[in-house]
Each structure stands twice: as structure tokens, then as C-alpha cells.
Amino acid sequence: MLVKNDPDIIKTYFEDSSNLKGGYAQEVALPHDVEELSAFVKDANLKKIPITISGGGTGTTGSRIPFGGVVISMEKFNKIHNISKENMSAVVQAGVLVDELKSACEKEGLFYTSHPTEGTASVGGTVATNASGSRSFKYGPTRKYVRRLKMVLANGEVLDLQRGEHILTKTNSAIKFPGGRERTIPIPSYTMPGVKNSAGYFAKDGMDLIDLFIGQEGTLSIIVDIELALVKKPLEIFSCFIFFKKEMDAWGFCEDLKNLSHLDTLSIEYLDSNALKLLRLKNKNVPPRMNAVIFFEQEIRKEKKDLSSEWLKLISRHKASVEDTWVAMNEKENKEFTKLRHAIPEAVNEIIKRYGFQKLSTDIAVPDDKFRDMMDFYIQAFEEDKLEHVIFGHIGESHLHVNILPKSEDELERAKRLAFSFVKKGLSLGGTVSAEHGIGKIKHKYLEEMYGKRGISEMVKIKKVLDPNFILGLGNIFPREVLNLV
Ligand SMILES: Cc1cc2nc3c(=O)[nH]c(=O)nc-3n(C[C@H](O)[C@H](O)[C@H](O)COP(=O)(O)OP(=O)(O)OC[C@H]3O[C@@H](n4cnc5c(N)ncnc54)[C@H](O)[C@@H]3O)c2cc1C
């Protein structure tokens, strides 16, 4: 097996987009196949060597950054096994990149719905974080499309798990694993919020075992093969940038748009006035005196219908400028638009790197009827403490990322307090602390606020069943100190 020991190469695995510092590891292993991987993990388990799994390294929570032990990189697991029109499915290795999978599907007239906007994420990483992104407005998160997972467990055993194969209930959650050993998975008692969610382990009476491994952030298994459900490729995707003078008008536009189900909206995205300033740096044609943007995509699946009059009505009703609206009418233009929308998180990451402090980016989603309460809270907070910030994201699902950009230790401390107050508010409104990015190594406190110490210890009990020596993904989801308490 290929093993890299060169410190200059190893250190490239000590970063993702969180800007978390201090990672270290003795080596990076790049297994070529399941047999090599399984033997390596078995040996590490016997020696109790921690393993951090690395996908594309685009995560936002430091979850692929190792703090000791070894890194397993999934780079060599880069094959698309099969794309089937008959089964409407793709079977891929975990290291395949999202963009590669999307293009391969499109060549077959098929569409992979998960769109974490960052195309260099690996498919395994998106399953491990239950990624979603802009298009989950129509299609839901990655979880919904996972049909089968082949995984290497912490003791080296290979588990090939089909959706529907094992249903766990609170009274019966004993499973026969491949080696013939029976293990009981204790389902946690917490209730997951009714919004899209990637915080902690999936837990529900009557849950499918496969759902436990989706969103587990590399703490329960190493995913090697994935079967994903696909849909038919739409005829076209039509998209628009709509500019508003007042941020509140953009919120009202979104609320109305959500009620027009016949428009078949694919995504509804939002940029606040600070995000718009970043957009201006990328495109000099952004109209002046505007303070908010809605970017939306709409699928055209059947015959081409002219919906322009509907859009014009909506645009006028919410005081947006029709003349300033940008419309992409074909695939090429739409790709340019989505690239422009994606330039905002990229620009935020560049600023954070330049400032040199940890990124404080929230991932809170709240129920739709609480969205304005949450927005009012953010606005009030930044009126009181004028920290530099950028708000953007998936407004269609009441899920915005508030990025606070500290430039000093003092600002960092204030930003941490502010972010925690957002978390508390979001939870009080029935939301989640992480709708798509996961907890990683930087949001433990948020997860504890959400599910309490009891919830955390219930998650640790599951980990103990599947990874008794605690070697996988140490420090992800919960701090390593709590592992010894259970
Ligand atoms: C500019 C930008 C925009 C983004 N926008 C979005 C967005 O809109 N929506 C969204 O959901 N995310 C978004 N992300 C975050 C990121 O792309 C996702 O979290 C993605 O799922 C991470 O995939 P990765 O392969 O890069 O994972 P990594 O960062 O390498 O790892 C993430 C986690 O997955 C685990 N992991 C990776 N591979 C495996 C495997 N094979 N088996 C088990 N565990 C594994 C790792 O151990 C780690 O815990 C964005 C990131 C960037 C940089």
C-alpha cells in the first residue's frame, strides 16, 4: 500500500475550509482496494492507532484534520463502477468527486441531485456529512439517495448494507454483523428537529441501520462503495439573479416563491448586503444601490413553458428591479451563474485565511415560520456588535450561513459569543445547529446545547459498540475526553 511520510505532503491533509490549526499525524495511507484497507484498519485497531479519514478535504468543520495517529486518504477509490438507466442508480467508490459523478450521470441523461456546490468534495465525504446544498430545496439531502453502502468497520470487517435490510426499533436493535457476531445498537432517546439536519447521529425509533452511517463524520466506518439513486436529467435549468434594495423584500419574495409549487423551483439562495459586496468584486455588472440578492434555479422537465409572466409578477410585487434581473436561459449560462453564486463562500474562505483566525460560520436551519424571527435576531445582534460578517445560503430551507470574520483575538472571542447566541436562538425556535456541514471538531458545544450531555453520551454508546477501541474519526462529533466516560 502506498504510504506517505514526507512532512510536506502530510501537512496538506491538515487543512480544510474551517481554518482549524494544529493538526498532526505520523503518516498518510492511500489504500488501493478494500482488502488493503481492511488489513490496514485491522492492524491499526489491534495497535489502537487513531485513524482520520480524508475525502476531498472541502469540509467546513475540521473533521478530516487529524490530531494524532494516521490519515487514510480515499484518493485511490476513484472509480465509477456503474451508472444504470434501468435502475436509475450509480455505484461509485467513495473517493469519486461530486463533479465527476455529475458529469458521468449527465452523459447518460441522468441527474445526481446532491449539490453541495463544492464539486471537489468526494462522494464519500458527502455521505459522511449528509451534505445537501442549494438543490436540496427540491430534492432533499444526500441521505435520501443512498441505497447501499459498503464499508470497512473499525475491526477491519467489511459490511455491505442495503437500505431496508435492517430496521432498528427501541425494543429490538440487535444486528448480526458479517463475522456472525451480534451487536445491539442502542438508539438514542433524543428527538431530531423537523428541519434538515446533519447534527450528530441519526436516531429514530424504526430507523434504517444505513441511516446511522450517513452523517457519521468518519466516526463509525470507512465508506468504500456507494449506490445512489438518480433522477432523469431535466431538459433545462433556468436561473435568475434578482436584486433588491431592501433585504426584507428578498425574504418576502422567497416566501411567495415557496408557495408557487407549479414553478418547480430547484433552489432558492440568498446573499445579504455584505455578500453582495463580495459579488461586486467578482462581477462589475452588479447593479448599484442594491442590498440583497435571490438566486433561484428552476427545472424544465416537460415541454418548455413560458413562465416569464409569473416571474415578472413576483419580481414587481416584491419591489425588485425587472431591468436589473439577470436571466440564464441555457445550461452554459446557468453553470456560469451557479459558479458566481459559489464564488461567495470561496471568497469568504479566502478572507478567513488572510485574517488567519478560525472561521466562525453557522449552519443553523429553523422551521419556515420562524425564519423572520431568526433574521431579526441576527440583524439586532450585528447592530449591537458590529463585527465583520457575511450572510448567505439556502433561504429556501430557512437555512443561512452567518460567517463572522474576526481579525483579532478579541474579535474572535466576541464572534464565538455571538455565534453561540445564534445557536441558542435557533434551538429555541425548533431548529438545528447543523443542517448540512456536521459538527466536526469545532461545534461540540453546539451539539451539547442541542441534545444535552445525555444525548452525547448516548451517541458515544453507539460508537463503543461499533468502534470499541475508539480509533475512527477521533474528535469528530464529540470531544475525545467524553469517550472514556461511557
Ligand atoms: C466553498 C465551499 C462551499 C460549500 N458549500 C456546501 C453546501 O452548500 N452544502 C454542503 O453540504 N456542504 C458544503 N460545503 C462543505 C463540503 O463540501 C461538504 O461538507 C462535503 O460533504 C465534504 O466532502 P469532502 O469529500 O471534501 O470531505 P472531507 O472534508 O475530506 O471530510 C469530511 C468528513 O467526512 C469524512 N469522510 C470523508 N470520506 C469518508 C469516507 N469514505 N468514509 C467515512 N468518512 C469519510 C471525514 O473523515 C470527515 O469527517 C462547502 C465547502 C466549500 C469549500
The ligand as an SDF file (V2000), in Angstrom:
LIG
                    3D

 53 58  0  0  0  0  0  0  0  0999 V2000
  -16.7710   26.8140   -0.9700 C   0  0  0  0  0  0  0  0  0  0  0  0
  -17.4890   25.6950   -0.2900 C   0  0  0  0  0  0  0  0  0  0  0  0
  -18.8800   25.6220   -0.3510 C   0  0  0  0  0  0  0  0  0  0  0  0
  -19.5560   24.5850    0.2870 C   0  0  0  0  0  0  0  0  0  0  0  0
  -20.9320   24.5050    0.1860 N   0  0  0  0  0  0  0  0  0  0  0  0
  -21.5920   23.4760    0.7570 C   0  0  0  0  0  0  0  0  0  0  0  0
  -23.0140   23.3510    0.6390 C   0  0  0  0  0  0  0  0  0  0  0  0
  -23.6860   24.1700    0.0270 O   0  0  0  0  0  0  0  0  0  0  0  0
  -23.6050   22.2740    1.2170 N   0  0  0  0  0  0  0  0  0  0  0  0
  -22.9120   21.3340    1.9130 C   0  0  0  0  0  0  0  0  0  0  0  0
  -23.4960   20.3680    2.4060 O   0  0  0  0  0  0  0  0  0  0  0  0
  -21.5690   21.4450    2.0700 N   0  0  0  0  0  0  0  0  0  0  0  0
  -20.9080   22.4700    1.5040 C   0  0  0  0  0  0  0  0  0  0  0  0
  -19.5410   22.5800    1.6540 N   0  0  0  0  0  0  0  0  0  0  0  0
  -18.8340   21.6520    2.5530 C   0  0  0  0  0  0  0  0  0  0  0  0
  -18.2520   20.3860    1.9320 C   0  0  0  0  0  0  0  0  0  0  0  0
  -18.1290   20.4520    0.5390 O   0  0  0  0  0  0  0  0  0  0  0  0
  -19.0800   19.1740    2.3580 C   0  0  0  0  0  0  0  0  0  0  0  0
  -19.0730   19.0450    3.7670 O   0  0  0  0  0  0  0  0  0  0  0  0
  -18.5960   17.8540    1.7590 C   0  0  0  0  0  0  0  0  0  0  0  0
  -19.5520   16.8740    2.0300 O   0  0  0  0  0  0  0  0  0  0  0  0
  -17.2490   17.3940    2.2810 C   0  0  0  0  0  0  0  0  0  0  0  0
  -16.7630   16.3590    1.4390 O   0  0  0  0  0  0  0  0  0  0  0  0
  -15.1960   16.0260    1.3510 P   0  0  0  0  0  0  0  0  0  0  0  0
  -15.0210   14.8550    0.4820 O   0  0  0  0  0  0  0  0  0  0  0  0
  -14.4550   17.2420    0.9910 O   0  0  0  0  0  0  0  0  0  0  0  0
  -14.9510   15.6000    2.8650 O   0  0  0  0  0  0  0  0  0  0  0  0
  -13.7020   15.8750    3.8380 P   0  0  0  0  0  0  0  0  0  0  0  0
  -13.6210   17.3320    4.1600 O   0  0  0  0  0  0  0  0  0  0  0  0
  -12.4830   15.2210    3.3360 O   0  0  0  0  0  0  0  0  0  0  0  0
  -14.2540   15.0840    5.1170 O   0  0  0  0  0  0  0  0  0  0  0  0
  -15.4530   15.4270    5.7250 C   0  0  0  0  0  0  0  0  0  0  0  0
  -15.8420   14.3380    6.7160 C   0  0  0  0  0  0  0  0  0  0  0  0
  -16.2070   13.1500    6.0350 O   0  0  0  0  0  0  0  0  0  0  0  0
  -15.4130   12.0500    6.4900 C   0  0  0  0  0  0  0  0  0  0  0  0
  -15.1900   11.1740    5.3470 N   0  0  0  0  0  0  0  0  0  0  0  0
  -14.7040   11.5200    4.1270 C   0  0  0  0  0  0  0  0  0  0  0  0
  -14.6890   10.4430    3.3410 N   0  0  0  0  0  0  0  0  0  0  0  0
  -15.1560    9.4060    4.0630 C   0  0  0  0  0  0  0  0  0  0  0  0
  -15.3600    8.0200    3.8070 C   0  0  0  0  0  0  0  0  0  0  0  0
  -15.0830    7.4890    2.6250 N   0  0  0  0  0  0  0  0  0  0  0  0
  -15.8480    7.2470    4.8110 N   0  0  0  0  0  0  0  0  0  0  0  0
  -16.1540    7.7650    6.0110 C   0  0  0  0  0  0  0  0  0  0  0  0
  -15.9630    9.0610    6.3130 N   0  0  0  0  0  0  0  0  0  0  0  0
  -15.4810    9.8610    5.3520 C   0  0  0  0  0  0  0  0  0  0  0  0
  -14.1510   12.6860    7.0270 C   0  0  0  0  0  0  0  0  0  0  0  0
  -13.4990   11.8550    7.9670 O   0  0  0  0  0  0  0  0  0  0  0  0
  -14.7230   13.9310    7.6620 C   0  0  0  0  0  0  0  0  0  0  0  0
  -15.2880   13.5930    8.9040 O   0  0  0  0  0  0  0  0  0  0  0  0
  -18.8370   23.6090    1.0300 C   0  0  0  0  0  0  0  0  0  0  0  0
  -17.4320   23.6820    1.0730 C   0  0  0  0  0  0  0  0  0  0  0  0
  -16.7630   24.7080    0.4170 C   0  0  0  0  0  0  0  0  0  0  0  0
  -15.2690   24.7430    0.4840 C   0  0  0  0  0  0  0  0  0  0  0  0
  1  2  1  0
  2  3  1  0
  2 52  2  0
  3  4  2  0
  4  5  1  0
  4 50  1  0
  5  6  2  0
  6  7  1  0
  6 13  1  0
  7  8  2  0
  7  9  1  0
  9 10  1  0
 10 11  2  0
 10 12  1  0
 12 13  2  0
 13 14  1  0
 14 15  1  0
 14 50  1  0
 15 16  1  0
 16 17  1  0
 16 18  1  0
 18 19  1  0
 18 20  1  0
 20 21  1  0
 20 22  1  0
 22 23  1  0
 23 24  1  0
 24 25  2  0
 24 26  1  0
 24 27  1  0
 27 28  1  0
 28 29  2  0
 28 30  1  0
 28 31  1  0
 31 32  1  0
 32 33  1  0
 33 34  1  0
 33 48  1  0
 34 35  1  0
 35 36  1  0
 35 46  1  0
 36 37  1  0
 36 45  1  0
 37 38  2  0
 38 39  1  0
 39 40  1  0
 39 45  2  0
 40 41  1  0
 40 42  2  0
 42 43  1  0
 43 44  2  0
 44 45  1  0
 46 47  1  0
 46 48  1  0
 48 49  1  0
 50 51  2  0
 51 52  1  0
 52 53  1  0
M  END
$$$$
